[in-house]
Amino acid sequence: MELIPVTPTAKGPADRFTGDVYVTQISAPHAPSYLSAGIVHFTPGARTNWHVHPNGQTLHVLEGMALVGTRDGTVIRARAGETVACPPRVDHWHGAAPDTLAVHIAMVVANSDHNGTDWFEPVTDETYLPTA
């Protein structure tokens, strides 16, 4: 048997997240699979910026209430045990509900010449919690 070490948990960069987000990389994209997987901890109200994945993304919620939003205004609420599939090249964001944390495993298949994510602008408060 061999223990494969993981990358230490680190705070997500401020240019990609609003609020406090912590990421533990559990699989880095290397040949032959190019699977990137991480355990992502969102504090209440924390969220990603808008972003897109050329090959799509799968989010499996481990704890709390995760929110996943798209440019058309759709916001999916996913509880622990639920999985959200984000199709390739669909702009989206994800994070925690305003009053609870969210922990999910984020899985992306990268290309050999790309990390698998293109990052855009922050999600506004109005988009995160629309009124009406």
C-alpha positions in Angstrom: 0.0 0.0 0.0 1.0 3.6 -0.6 -0.4 6.7 0.9 -0.8 9.4 -1.8 -0.4 12.8 -0.1 -2.9 15.6 -0.9 -2.1 19.3 -1.1 -2.6 21.1 2.2 -5.8 23.0 2.5 -5.5 26.6 1.3 -7.7 29.7 1.2 -9.1 30.3 -2.2 -7.7 33.3 -4.0 -9.7 36.6 -3.6 -9.7 37.1 -7.4 -11.8 34.0 -7.8 -14.1 33.9 -4.7 -16.3 36.2 -2.6 -16.1 35.3 1.1 -14.0 32.7 2.7 -13.4 29.5 0.7 -10.9 26.8 1.5 -9.8 24.2 -1.0 -8.1 20.8 -0.5 -6.8 19.5 -3.8 -7.3 15.7 -3.8 -6.5 15.0 -7.5 -4.4 17.1 -9.8 -4.9 16.9 -13.6 -2.1 14.8 -15.0 -1.9 12.3 -17.8 -3.5 10.0 -18.5 -6.8 11.1 -16.7 -6.5 14.9 -16.3 -9.1 14.7 -13.5 -8.9 17.6 -11.1 -10.8 17.1 -7.9 -10.9 19.1 -4.7 -12.9 19.4 -1.5 -14.2 22.9 -1.3 -15.4 24.5 1.9 -17.6 27.6 1.6 -18.4 29.6 4.7 -22.0 31.0 4.8 -22.5 33.4 1.9 -19.2 32.6 0.2 -19.2 31.8 -3.6 -17.1 31.5 -6.7 -16.8 34.1 -9.4 -18.5 33.3 -12.7 -16.6 30.6 -14.5 -16.8 28.0 -17.2 -15.3 24.6 -17.8 -14.5 23.4 -21.3 -15.3 19.8 -20.4 -18.0 20.5 -17.7 -17.9 20.1 -14.0 -19.5 17.8 -11.4 -20.2 18.9 -7.9 -21.0 16.4 -5.2 -22.3 18.1 -2.0 -21.0 16.6 1.3 -22.4 19.0 3.9 -24.7 22.0 4.2 -26.6 23.7 1.4 -24.9 24.5 -1.9 -26.2 27.0 -4.4 -25.3 26.7 -8.1 -26.4 29.6 -10.5 -26.4 30.2 -14.2 -26.5 33.4 -16.3 -30.2 32.9 -17.0 -30.9 33.4 -13.3 -31.5 29.8 -12.4 -30.3 28.9 -8.9 -30.2 25.2 -7.9 -30.2 24.3 -4.2 -28.4 21.1 -3.5 -28.2 19.3 -0.1 -25.7 16.8 1.3 -25.7 13.7 -0.9 -26.9 15.4 -4.0 -24.8 15.9 -7.2 -25.0 18.7 -9.7 -23.7 18.3 -13.3 -22.6 21.5 -15.0 -22.5 21.0 -18.8 -19.4 22.1 -20.8 -19.0 25.8 -21.5 -22.0 26.9 -19.4 -21.2 30.0 -17.3 -22.0 29.3 -13.7 -21.1 30.0 -10.1 -21.4 27.9 -6.9 -21.2 28.5 -3.2 -23.0 28.3 0.1 -26.4 29.5 1.1 -26.3 32.8 3.1 -27.0 31.1 6.5 -25.1 27.8 6.3 -21.8 26.4 5.1 -21.4 24.2 2.1 -18.8 21.5 1.4 -18.6 19.8 -1.9 -16.2 17.8 -4.1 -15.6 19.7 -7.3 -14.5 17.5 -10.2 -13.3 18.8 -13.6 -11.6 17.0 -16.5 -8.9 19.3 -17.8 -7.3 19.3 -21.2 -3.6 18.5 -21.6 -2.9 22.2 -22.3 -5.4 23.8 -19.9 -6.3 23.6 -16.2 -10.0 23.1 -17.0 -11.4 26.4 -15.7 -11.8 29.9 -17.2 -12.5 32.6 -14.5 -14.6 35.7 -15.0 -16.1 38.5 -12.9 -17.5 38.2 -9.3 -21.1 37.3 -8.8 -23.0 40.4 -7.5 -25.1 40.2 -4.4 -28.2 40.8 -6.5 -27.4 37.7 -8.6 -26.5 35.6 -5.6 -29.7 36.5 -3.7 -32.3 37.9 -6.2 -35.2 39.8 -4.8 -38.8 39.1 -6.0 
